[in-house]
Each structure stands twice: as C-alpha cells, then as structure tokens.
Amino acid sequence: MNIPLQPGFFDVETHTAKLTEMGDPLVGLNAQIDCEACRADLHRISIP
C-alpha cells in the first residue's frame, strides 16, 4: 500500500527557491502584476 507523502515544513520554500533559480517566469509576472487588485473580481466570477 502506497501512502501519499505530505510535504515537509521546508519543502515548499525549497521548491520555490529551485524554481526561481531555474528562471520561473511566474516570479517575473508576480513582480509586474498586482494579483490582489484582481482578487475581488476572481471571487465574484469563481464557480462555487
């Protein structure tokens, strides 16, 4: 029986750092786009 592993305490930070090192384009987009400005619209149109 395979038991799914839960991510460890630092796994998310480590994974994010590796993606940034590899040139993840979302890092650049995040620096240019204010996602919080769109949050209300996204909540309004999201499917429950």
PDB file of N, CA, C and O in Angstrom, chain B, residues numbered from 101:
ATOM      1  N   MET B 101       0.851  -1.171   0.000  1.00  0.00           N
ATOM      2  CA  MET B 101       0.000   0.000   0.000  1.00  0.00           C
ATOM      3  C   MET B 101       0.899   1.238   0.000  1.00  0.00           C
ATOM      4  O   MET B 101       1.789   1.372   0.840  1.00  0.00           O
ATOM      5  N   ASN B 102       0.655   2.133  -0.948  1.00  0.00           N
ATOM      6  CA  ASN B 102       1.413   3.379  -1.016  1.00  0.00           C
ATOM      7  C   ASN B 102       0.693   4.459  -0.223  1.00  0.00           C
ATOM      8  O   ASN B 102      -0.490   4.720  -0.441  1.00  0.00           O
ATOM      9  N   ILE B 103       1.395   5.063   0.671  1.00  0.00           N
ATOM     10  CA  ILE B 103       0.847   6.155   1.474  1.00  0.00           C
ATOM     11  C   ILE B 103       1.381   7.459   0.891  1.00  0.00           C
ATOM     12  O   ILE B 103       2.595   7.645   0.807  1.00  0.00           O
ATOM     13  N   PRO B 104       0.477   8.378   0.481  1.00  0.00           N
ATOM     14  CA  PRO B 104       0.963   9.635  -0.084  1.00  0.00           C
ATOM     15  C   PRO B 104       1.743  10.428   0.965  1.00  0.00           C
ATOM     16  O   PRO B 104       1.334  10.540   2.120  1.00  0.00           O
ATOM     17  N   LEU B 105       2.858  10.963   0.533  1.00  0.00           N
ATOM     18  CA  LEU B 105       3.693  11.748   1.448  1.00  0.00           C
ATOM     19  C   LEU B 105       3.189  13.183   1.511  1.00  0.00           C
ATOM     20  O   LEU B 105       2.829  13.780   0.496  1.00  0.00           O
ATOM     21  N   GLN B 106       3.172  13.707   2.694  1.00  0.00           N
ATOM     22  CA  GLN B 106       2.831  15.111   2.866  1.00  0.00           C
ATOM     23  C   GLN B 106       4.110  15.922   2.744  1.00  0.00           C
ATOM     24  O   GLN B 106       5.176  15.477   3.168  1.00  0.00           O
ATOM     25  N   PRO B 107       4.005  17.114   2.164  1.00  0.00           N
ATOM     26  CA  PRO B 107       5.211  17.941   2.070  1.00  0.00           C
ATOM     27  C   PRO B 107       5.720  18.303   3.460  1.00  0.00           C
ATOM     28  O   PRO B 107       4.939  18.534   4.384  1.00  0.00           O
ATOM     29  N   GLY B 108       7.028  18.347   3.588  1.00  0.00           N
ATOM     30  CA  GLY B 108       7.641  18.728   4.855  1.00  0.00           C
ATOM     31  C   GLY B 108       7.540  20.223   5.091  1.00  0.00           C
ATOM     32  O   GLY B 108       7.058  20.974   4.243  1.00  0.00           O
ATOM     33  N   PHE B 109       7.996  20.632   6.241  1.00  0.00           N
ATOM     34  CA  PHE B 109       7.881  22.022   6.661  1.00  0.00           C
ATOM     35  C   PHE B 109       8.590  22.977   5.698  1.00  0.00           C
ATOM     36  O   PHE B 109       8.071  24.055   5.407  1.00  0.00           O
ATOM     37  N   PHE B 110       9.767  22.594   5.202  1.00  0.00           N
ATOM     38  CA  PHE B 110      10.548  23.483   4.333  1.00  0.00           C
ATOM     39  C   PHE B 110      10.460  23.106   2.861  1.00  0.00           C
ATOM     40  O   PHE B 110      11.102  23.752   2.033  1.00  0.00           O
ATOM     41  N   ASP B 111       9.691  22.085   2.507  1.00  0.00           N
ATOM     42  CA  ASP B 111       9.621  21.637   1.119  1.00  0.00           C
ATOM     43  C   ASP B 111       9.118  22.709   0.163  1.00  0.00           C
ATOM     44  O   ASP B 111       9.649  22.857  -0.938  1.00  0.00           O
ATOM     45  N   VAL B 112       8.110  23.451   0.569  1.00  0.00           N
ATOM     46  CA  VAL B 112       7.551  24.479  -0.309  1.00  0.00           C
ATOM     47  C   VAL B 112       8.578  25.576  -0.562  1.00  0.00           C
ATOM     48  O   VAL B 112       8.743  26.018  -1.699  1.00  0.00           O
ATOM     49  N   GLU B 113       9.266  26.015   0.477  1.00  0.00           N
ATOM     50  CA  GLU B 113      10.289  27.057   0.307  1.00  0.00           C
ATOM     51  C   GLU B 113      11.429  26.566  -0.570  1.00  0.00           C
ATOM     52  O   GLU B 113      11.918  27.307  -1.424  1.00  0.00           O
ATOM     53  N   THR B 114      11.855  25.335  -0.372  1.00  0.00           N
ATOM     54  CA  THR B 114      12.939  24.759  -1.168  1.00  0.00           C
ATOM     55  C   THR B 114      12.519  24.646  -2.628  1.00  0.00           C
ATOM     56  O   THR B 114      13.286  24.993  -3.527  1.00  0.00           O
ATOM     57  N   HIS B 115      11.319  24.168  -2.861  1.00  0.00           N
ATOM     58  CA  HIS B 115      10.804  24.015  -4.219  1.00  0.00           C
ATOM     59  C   HIS B 115      10.706  25.376  -4.910  1.00  0.00           C
ATOM     60  O   HIS B 115      11.089  25.512  -6.071  1.00  0.00           O
ATOM     61  N   THR B 116      10.196  26.374  -4.202  1.00  0.00           N
ATOM     62  CA  THR B 116      10.069  27.711  -4.760  1.00  0.00           C
ATOM     63  C   THR B 116      11.442  28.293  -5.093  1.00  0.00           C
ATOM     64  O   THR B 116      11.611  28.915  -6.142  1.00  0.00           O
ATOM     65  N   ALA B 117      12.407  28.100  -4.222  1.00  0.00           N
ATOM     66  CA  ALA B 117      13.761  28.606  -4.470  1.00  0.00           C
ATOM     67  C   ALA B 117      14.372  27.946  -5.706  1.00  0.00           C
ATOM     68  O   ALA B 117      15.038  28.614  -6.497  1.00  0.00           O
ATOM     69  N   LYS B 118      14.153  26.648  -5.876  1.00  0.00           N
ATOM     70  CA  LYS B 118      14.686  25.944  -7.048  1.00  0.00           C
ATOM     71  C   LYS B 118      14.040  26.468  -8.328  1.00  0.00           C
ATOM     72  O   LYS B 118      14.723  26.665  -9.333  1.00  0.00           O
ATOM     73  N   LEU B 119      12.733  26.692  -8.295  1.00  0.00           N
ATOM     74  CA  LEU B 119      12.052  27.229  -9.474  1.00  0.00           C
ATOM     75  C   LEU B 119      12.577  28.613  -9.829  1.00  0.00           C
ATOM     76  O   LEU B 119      12.765  28.928 -11.004  1.00  0.00           O
ATOM     77  N   THR B 120      12.811  29.430  -8.820  1.00  0.00           N
ATOM     78  CA  THR B 120      13.343  30.773  -9.048  1.00  0.00           C
ATOM     79  C   THR B 120      14.727  30.692  -9.679  1.00  0.00           C
ATOM     80  O   THR B 120      15.026  31.434 -10.614  1.00  0.00           O
ATOM     81  N   GLU B 121      15.568  29.802  -9.178  1.00  0.00           N
ATOM     82  CA  GLU B 121      16.908  29.608  -9.747  1.00  0.00           C
ATOM     83  C   GLU B 121      16.839  29.193 -11.210  1.00  0.00           C
ATOM     84  O   GLU B 121      17.681  29.593 -12.013  1.00  0.00           O
ATOM     85  N   MET B 122      15.843  28.397 -11.551  1.00  0.00           N
ATOM     86  CA  MET B 122      15.712  27.879 -12.907  1.00  0.00           C
ATOM     87  C   MET B 122      15.084  28.899 -13.857  1.00  0.00           C
ATOM     88  O   MET B 122      14.939  28.623 -15.048  1.00  0.00           O
ATOM     89  N   GLY B 123      14.711  30.071 -13.348  1.00  0.00           N
ATOM     90  CA  GLY B 123      14.147  31.122 -14.196  1.00  0.00           C
ATOM     91  C   GLY B 123      12.647  31.014 -14.369  1.00  0.00           C
ATOM     92  O   GLY B 123      12.134  31.251 -15.463  1.00  0.00           O
ATOM     93  N   ASP B 124      11.939  30.664 -13.321  1.00  0.00           N
ATOM     94  CA  ASP B 124      10.485  30.538 -13.365  1.00  0.00           C
ATOM     95  C   ASP B 124       9.864  31.855 -13.828  1.00  0.00           C
ATOM     96  O   ASP B 124      10.077  32.883 -13.185  1.00  0.00           O
ATOM     97  N   PRO B 125       9.102  31.856 -14.924  1.00  0.00           N
ATOM     98  CA  PRO B 125       8.517  33.103 -15.426  1.00  0.00           C
ATOM     99  C   PRO B 125       7.460  33.689 -14.495  1.00  0.00           C
ATOM    100  O   PRO B 125       7.166  34.882 -14.575  1.00  0.00           O
ATOM    101  N   LEU B 126       6.883  32.874 -13.615  1.00  0.00           N
ATOM    102  CA  LEU B 126       5.870  33.402 -12.707  1.00  0.00           C
ATOM    103  C   LEU B 126       6.452  34.372 -11.694  1.00  0.00           C
ATOM    104  O   LEU B 126       5.737  35.234 -11.182  1.00  0.00           O
ATOM    105  N   VAL B 127       7.735  34.246 -11.398  1.00  0.00           N
ATOM    106  CA  VAL B 127       8.380  35.194 -10.479  1.00  0.00           C
ATOM    107  C   VAL B 127       8.367  36.586 -11.100  1.00  0.00           C
ATOM    108  O   VAL B 127       8.060  37.567 -10.423  1.00  0.00           O
ATOM    109  N   GLY B 128       8.697  36.673 -12.376  1.00  0.00           N
ATOM    110  CA  GLY B 128       8.687  37.956 -13.073  1.00  0.00           C
ATOM    111  C   GLY B 128       7.292  38.528 -13.209  1.00  0.00           C
ATOM    112  O   GLY B 128       7.085  39.731 -13.050  1.00  0.00           O
ATOM    113  N   LEU B 129       6.322  37.651 -13.509  1.00  0.00           N
ATOM    114  CA  LEU B 129       4.939  38.112 -13.619  1.00  0.00           C
ATOM    115  C   LEU B 129       4.422  38.617 -12.289  1.00  0.00           C
ATOM    116  O   LEU B 129       3.710  39.620 -12.232  1.00  0.00           O
ATOM    117  N   ASN B 130       4.777  37.927 -11.222  1.00  0.00           N
ATOM    118  CA  ASN B 130       4.336  38.328  -9.893  1.00  0.00           C
ATOM    119  C   ASN B 130       4.883  39.711  -9.526  1.00  0.00           C
ATOM    120  O   ASN B 130       4.228  40.474  -8.815  1.00  0.00           O
ATOM    121  N   ALA B 131       6.076  40.026 -10.011  1.00  0.00           N
ATOM    122  CA  ALA B 131       6.672  41.332  -9.729  1.00  0.00           C
ATOM    123  C   ALA B 131       5.975  42.448 -10.514  1.00  0.00           C
ATOM    124  O   ALA B 131       6.013  43.608 -10.105  1.00  0.00           O
ATOM    125  N   GLN B 132       5.335  42.098 -11.649  1.00  0.00           N
ATOM    126  CA  GLN B 132       4.728  43.113 -12.505  1.00  0.00           C
ATOM    127  C   GLN B 132       3.216  43.237 -12.345  1.00  0.00           C
ATOM    128  O   GLN B 132       2.641  44.275 -12.673  1.00  0.00           O
ATOM    129  N   ILE B 133       2.573  42.190 -11.845  1.00  0.00           N
ATOM    130  CA  ILE B 133       1.111  42.178 -11.756  1.00  0.00           C
ATOM    131  C   ILE B 133       0.685  42.184 -10.301  1.00  0.00           C
ATOM    132  O   ILE B 133       1.163  41.384  -9.497  1.00  0.00           O
ATOM    133  N   ASP B 134      -0.215  43.090  -9.973  1.00  0.00           N
ATOM    134  CA  ASP B 134      -0.769  43.147  -8.620  1.00  0.00           C
ATOM    135  C   ASP B 134      -1.977  42.217  -8.566  1.00  0.00           C
ATOM    136  O   ASP B 134      -3.091  42.622  -8.897  1.00  0.00           O
ATOM    137  N   CYS B 135      -1.760  40.987  -8.155  1.00  0.00           N
ATOM    138  CA  CYS B 135      -2.825  39.975  -8.128  1.00  0.00           C
ATOM    139  C   CYS B 135      -3.912  40.323  -7.125  1.00  0.00           C
ATOM    140  O   CYS B 135      -5.070  39.951  -7.314  1.00  0.00           O
ATOM    141  N   GLU B 136      -3.560  41.024  -6.074  1.00  0.00           N
ATOM    142  CA  GLU B 136      -4.554  41.394  -5.060  1.00  0.00           C
ATOM    143  C   GLU B 136      -5.598  42.343  -5.640  1.00  0.00           C
ATOM    144  O   GLU B 136      -6.738  42.361  -5.177  1.00  0.00           O
ATOM    145  N   ALA B 137      -5.226  43.126  -6.638  1.00  0.00           N
ATOM    146  CA  ALA B 137      -6.176  44.053  -7.259  1.00  0.00           C
ATOM    147  C   ALA B 137      -7.269  43.295  -8.002  1.00  0.00           C
ATOM    148  O   ALA B 137      -8.359  43.834  -8.197  1.00  0.00           O
ATOM    149  N   CYS B 138      -7.007  42.066  -8.418  1.00  0.00           N
ATOM    150  CA  CYS B 138      -7.967  41.256  -9.163  1.00  0.00           C
ATOM    151  C   CYS B 138      -8.754  40.301  -8.269  1.00  0.00           C
ATOM    152  O   CYS B 138      -9.717  39.685  -8.724  1.00  0.00           O
ATOM    153  N   ARG B 139      -8.361  40.172  -7.018  1.00  0.00           N
ATOM    154  CA  ARG B 139      -8.948  39.156  -6.144  1.00  0.00           C
ATOM    155  C   ARG B 139     -10.472  39.264  -6.027  1.00  0.00           C
ATOM    156  O   ARG B 139     -11.159  38.244  -6.080  1.00  0.00           O
ATOM    157  N   ALA B 140     -11.008  40.466  -5.870  1.00  0.00           N
ATOM    158  CA  ALA B 140     -12.457  40.625  -5.729  1.00  0.00           C
ATOM    159  C   ALA B 140     -13.186  40.146  -6.982  1.00  0.00           C
ATOM    160  O   ALA B 140     -14.208  39.467  -6.886  1.00  0.00           O
ATOM    161  N   ASP B 141     -12.663  40.499  -8.158  1.00  0.00           N
ATOM    162  CA  ASP B 141     -13.287  40.048  -9.404  1.00  0.00           C
ATOM    163  C   ASP B 141     -13.220  38.527  -9.535  1.00  0.00           C
ATOM    164  O   ASP B 141     -14.183  37.891  -9.964  1.00  0.00           O
ATOM    165  N   LEU B 142     -12.086  37.955  -9.167  1.00  0.00           N
ATOM    166  CA  LEU B 142     -11.951  36.497  -9.262  1.00  0.00           C
ATOM    167  C   LEU B 142     -12.917  35.784  -8.319  1.00  0.00           C
ATOM    168  O   LEU B 142     -13.482  34.751  -8.679  1.00  0.00           O
ATOM    169  N   HIS B 143     -13.109  36.321  -7.128  1.00  0.00           N
ATOM    170  CA  HIS B 143     -14.059  35.719  -6.196  1.00  0.00           C
ATOM    171  C   HIS B 143     -15.498  35.869  -6.715  1.00  0.00           C
ATOM    172  O   HIS B 143     -16.333  34.986  -6.522  1.00  0.00           O
ATOM    173  N   ARG B 144     -15.766  36.975  -7.359  1.00  0.00           N
ATOM    174  CA  ARG B 144     -17.118  37.222  -7.864  1.00  0.00           C
ATOM    175  C   ARG B 144     -17.466  36.265  -8.996  1.00  0.00           C
ATOM    176  O   ARG B 144     -18.611  35.824  -9.086  1.00  0.00           O
ATOM    177  N   ILE B 145     -16.514  35.932  -9.860  1.00  0.00           N
ATOM    178  CA  ILE B 145     -16.817  35.090 -11.021  1.00  0.00           C
ATOM    179  C   ILE B 145     -16.470  33.618 -10.813  1.00  0.00           C
ATOM    180  O   ILE B 145     -16.734  32.794 -11.688  1.00  0.00           O
ATOM    181  N   SER B 146     -15.885  33.282  -9.673  1.00  0.00           N
ATOM    182  CA  SER B 146     -15.475  31.894  -9.458  1.00  0.00           C
ATOM    183  C   SER B 146     -16.697  30.983  -9.318  1.00  0.00           C
ATOM    184  O   SER B 146     -17.765  31.394  -8.865  1.00  0.00           O
ATOM    185  N   ILE B 147     -16.492  29.750  -9.721  1.00  0.00           N
ATOM    186  CA  ILE B 147     -17.539  28.744  -9.633  1.00  0.00           C
ATOM    187  C   ILE B 147     -17.496  28.128  -8.235  1.00  0.00           C
ATOM    188  O   ILE B 147     -16.428  27.712  -7.787  1.00  0.00           O
ATOM    189  N   PRO B 148     -18.620  28.062  -7.544  1.00  0.00           N
ATOM    190  CA  PRO B 148     -18.634  27.521  -6.173  1.00  0.00           C
ATOM    191  C   PRO B 148     -18.285  26.051  -6.108  1.00  0.00           C
ATOM    192  O   PRO B 148     -18.259  25.470  -5.024  1.00  0.00           O
TER     193      PRO B 148
END
